[in-house]
Each structure stands twice: as C-alpha cells, then as structure tokens.
Amino acid sequence: MVSLKQLKRLFFVSVLAITGAASAENPVVVRDFETCPELVVLPPGSFVLGAEKDEGQRWKMLDRMSANEGPRVSITFTESVAIGKTEVTRGQFAKFIQETGYKVKRGCFHLTSSGWSVQPKLNWENPGFDVTDDHPVACVQRPAILAYIGWLSETTGQPYRLPSEAEFEYAARGGATSETQATFWGEDWTNACRYQNGADLTFVPNAPDIPYGQYADCDDGYVFTSPVATFEPNAWGLYDMAGNVSEWTSDCYQDSHADIPRDGSPVSKKKCRAWVAKGGSWAGFPGLLRPATRLRLREATTGTGFGFRVARAVSGE
C-alpha cells in the first residue's frame, strides 16, 4: 500500500517533470511544516560564477574586493536544490527559541548617528529599529544560525543547511545567462528599488558621513530592513537575493575562485577562520548588491545587516 508520504513524493516528482524549472509565475515550492521556511526548487544546470575585476571597478568596488570575485569559473549542478524563498524571518527564528530555549548572545554591529559600532544591548529581538515577525532575523552569530538549522533538520527529518556560495549565486542570478550583466534585472539603478532594499534615497539622510560615493537613485521606502518579499522576486521566484540582509553561506572564505569545487559544493577546510556572505544588505551601495560580491565574516560576526536563508537537497522527494 502506498503511504501518504510516498504519494506526496510522487506528486512532487510529477510537478518537477511538468514544470522543468522554477519561475516567478510558477515556482516549485515545498514546505516541511507550517512554521518552516518555504523553499523554491531550482533545476540542475550550469552557470558562470564570479566576475572579472573590471566589473567590480565599474561598480566602484575596492580593488581588493573586486580581485577576490574572480576568476570566473563554470559551475554545473547535476541535481536540483531547494533554497529558501526568502530569508529566515524573525518569527521563524522565534519558534526555534521558544521550543529549545536557546540563548543568543547580545551585542550587534549597527549603524547609529555616530557611525558603525557594536551596540552591546542589541539582539535579534531588538535590533535597534522597529521590526515585525516578517522581517529577516538579524543580529545572530554563526553558532546560533547552525543551532537553528540543526533544530530544523531534527524537526523535519530533512538535511537542512546553509547554501553554498555557488548555490546562492546560481539562485541570485535567477537563470540569467548574460556574460556581462552584473544583476539579474539589468544595470539601470533607477530600477533597483523594485527588487531590493539597499542604500538608496531613503538611506542617504541616515548615513551622511559614510563615504560610499554612490547610492541607488530611487526610493525603496526603508532605512533599515524591510519585511521579506516586499519587493519583486527574480525569475525563479526568489525574494531579497540582493539587499535587506547579507546572508551567510557554508563556504570557507578564500581569496580566489581558482580551485573551488566545480559541482557547486562548498569550500571546506578543517580550520576555517572566516566564511563567505553574499547578497548585500540594507546599507549596501550598488556594487555590494551584485551576485558576484562576496564578504568575509568571522564566526562571531553579528550585525543588523547580516542574516541567512536555508537550503536542502530534494533528491527522492
């Protein structure tokens, strides 16, 4: 006799066979329980990871950051992967805290009128500005993120994890194949606020002394984080792949893509001193919000501009 779980798996495989790939109009979405993040299933395929130095320079990135975005390498995914439709929200994280009693350390890097500094009283519940349960959770260190993911895996029986850098960039590009296009939606920054929450005309008055030298010439309506899925999704139905909060990945940070795995798996080392973050945040100037941009985070790094989304394999669903 076929079980309900087996029927669900058969239905899921049928949906994948019919649709072939996620799209903004018809994303293949799975959810393991009511308070679990929704996941969008991305198809197998190939893409080119990273950017040459001249792209970063064109977007006014620091030379050392631009240099670390290359060389461009071809990555091939032979199986589908499911990645969070949105960043993990404050409400979803709160469910984990409620059920486990996990204690998250206080102290959070935040932008104040006097500049960026660690504010010892801030935490994920109170990041220093108004938030709801629909905002991305921020002010969480890597150990707390991994604890949440461990709880999610144990609760659902599914192997949840952070996405690899390659998976994140594959998802962020939304199937775009252009060799020269820096973002999935183009390079006209007057359109940026349709798709992301970054450093824009709303942000400028709150950061007059930050030497960015550039902002998106549009108004996204938010100084700090926005509720997830406020802006338009990319072509695969994923939200906030740029802006809102920079997102942790599972990759150990290294200064080059030259010897990364070509199958999309993460760079792993026995002793990893820093990890890769992707996507840029509400305080990110345009260059920092490109899919190729990568930041270096220490294990204890925590800030109002850092959060995460989850991923898992979909084989056998």
N, C-alpha and C positions, 0 to 999 in steps of 0.2 A: 504494500500500500504506500502510495506517495504521500509524504508528510507535507504539512503546510509550509515548512521551511524550504523543502525541495521544490514545491510549486512556485514559491516566491523566486527562487533561483532560476527556474526555467523561464518564468515571466521576464526576469531581469535580462537574461541572455537574449531572449526574443526581442526585447526593446532595443538592445545594443545592435542586434543584427539588422533591425529595421532602420534605425536612425543613423548608424555608422559613426556618428560623432556628435559631441555636444554642440549646441548653438544657443545664442541668446534667446531665440524664439522658442527653441525646443531642447533645453538642456536635459541630459540624462542625470537625474538627481536621486541620490539614495540617502536614507537617514536611518540610523540603527535604533534610536529610541527618541521619544518626544523632545527631550532637552538636549539631545546630541546635535552637534553642528551638521547642517546639510552639506552633502558632498556632491560635486559635479564630476562625472566620469569623463576623462579625457581619452581620446583614441590613441592607439600606437602611432608612431610617426617619427619623422626626423626634423631637426631644425638646427640652425647655427647659433651657438651660444656665444655671448660676449660681444665686444665691439673693439674696433681698432682705435688707437689713441686719438686720431683726428676727430672721431665722433665726440669724444669727451671734451676735447678742446673747443669744438664748435658749440658745445653747450656750456662752456665756461667752467668746466670742472678743473680742479687742481691737477697738475701734470702727474703727480704720483698716484692719484686715484684713477685717472684715465689709463695709465700704464698697466694697472692691475686688472683692467677689464679684458685684456687680451691674453694670448692670441685668440682669434675666433676659431672655434672648433665645431665640427659636426657631431651632434648627439642623436642617437637612434633609440627610441623606446619600442621594444618588441611586444610589450603588453600594456593594457590600459592602466591608468592610475586614477584614483579618486582623490580630489583635493577640495578643501573647504570652499564652499560657495562664497563665504565671507570670512572675515577674521573672527576668531573666537570672541564672543561677546562677554561683557561683564556679567550678564545674567547666567550664561552657561558656566562661567568660571565659578560663580557664586554657588551653583548647585554642587559642584565638587567640594567647595569649602564646607558647605552645610552638611554633606554626607560623610566627610572624612575628618573634619576638624583641623585640617592642615593650616599651619601658621605661616603666613607670608611675611617676610621681613619688611619693616618700614624703611623709608628713605627712597627718594626718587629724584632723578635728574629732571629739572623743569625750567622753563623759560619764565623769568619774572621781569619786572620793570628794570632790574639792575643787571639782567643778563642770565645766562645759563649757569645753574648751580644745583648741587644736591640739597633738596629740602627734606630734612630728617623726619618730619611728621607726615609726609605724603605717603599714600599707598594705593593699592588697586581700588579700594573703596572710595577714597578721597584723593584724586589726582591733582587737586588744586583748581578745578573748574567744574562746572555743572555737567554731570553725566547721567544717563539712564542705563537700564539694563540692555538697551540696544546698541550702546557704544562699544567699541572694541575694548577688551580688557588691556590695560597698560600697567606700568609700574610693577612688573613681575620679573624676577630673576629667572635664569635658565633652570635651576633646580625646581622651582615651583611649576614651571611650564612642563617639565618632564614628569613631575608628580601628577599633574592633571592628565597628561597623555597616558600615563600608566593606569590611572583610575578609569579612564575612558576605555582602554583596552580590556581591562578586567571586567568592567560592567557589561560591555557589548560582546566580548569574545572575539573581537576583531583586532588586527595588529596595527593600531594607530601609531603614528609617528609624526615628526616634523617632515615637511617636504625637503628633498634635496635642493641644492641651488639650481641644478639643471631642470628639475621638475617645476620649480617656481617660475623660472624664466620662460620655460615652454608654455606654462599656463598664462603668464602675464602677457606674452606676445599674442595670445589668442588666435593662433593659426596664421598670423601674418608671415608672409614669405619674402617680403622685400629685403634686399641686401643692404639697403641704405636707410630705410625708415627707422627712426630711433624709438618710436612708440607705436602701439597697435592702431592708434587713431589718427596718426599724422604728426606734423610738426608745427602747426599753427597754434601757438599758445593762447590765442584768444578763445579757442575751443576747449582748453584744458579743463575748465571748471565744470564741463558737462560730465566728466569721467572721474575726477579725482579731487581730493581735499588736500591742497598743498599751500605753499607760500604764494599768496595772491593779494588782491587789493584790500581784502578784509584783514589780512595778516599784517600788512605794512605798518599801520599805526601802532601795532603792539610790539614791533621789533625795529624801531627806528635806528638803533645803533649796530645792528647786525650787518656786516659788510658783504651781503650777498651780491649786490650789484645787479640783480635781476629778480623779477617776480613774474608770475603769470599775469598777463594783462586782462584779467577777468575777475569776477567776484563769485566765490563758491559759498559765501554766506557763513563760514565757520572760522573762528580764530584758532580753536584747538580741534579736538577730534569731533567727528560727526557720527550719527548713528550709522551702522553698517548698511550697505545697499541704498544709501541716499542718492548716489549718482548712477549714471548709466553703466551697465555691465559691458565687458568686452565681448568679442564674437563667440566666445564659449560660455557665456552666461555667468562669468565670474565677476565679483564686485571688489572694488578697492584694491586691485592688484598694483595700483600706484597711489601713494598718499595715504592719509589717515594715520596709520602707524607703520613703521618699518618692521619687517617680520623676520623672526629667527628662522634659520634653516638648519638642517642636520650636518652641513659641511664644515669640516675643519678649515679655517681660513689659510690660504696660501696666496702668494703674490702673483700667480700666473695660472692660466688655464692649460698650460702646455701638457701636463701629464695627468689631467683629470680623467676619471673613467668615462669612456665614450658611450656607455649604456645608460647614462642618466643617474647612476647611483652616486651617493655622496662621497666626498673625500674624507677618508677616515684615518686617524693616527692614534697610536696608543697614548701619547701625551699631547693633547690638543690645548693650546693656550688661548685660542680665540676661534670664534665661529663667524660664519657669513650671515649678514642680514640683507634683505632685499626689499625693494618696493618704495622706499622713501616715506616720509611722514607729513603730517600737517604743517610742519615747519620746513619742509624740503623745497628748495628752489628748483626750477625746472629741470636742471641737469641731474639732480639727485633722484628724480622720479622716473627715469628711464629704466626699462627692464634689465639693461646690462649693468647698471650701477650696483656696486657691492660695498657694504660697510663691514668693518671689523669690530666684533663685540666680544668682550671678556665675559666669563661665566657670571660674574657679579654685576654686570651692567644692567641697570634698570632705569627707565625713564618714561615720561609721558608720551614719548614718540616711538616707543617700542612695544610690539605685541606679537601675535603669531596666528597662524591657521594650521589646521591639521591635514594629514593625508593618510591614505592606506591603499594597499593593493586591492584589486577587485577580482582576481582570478577565482573562479569557482562560485561566484555569487549566484 
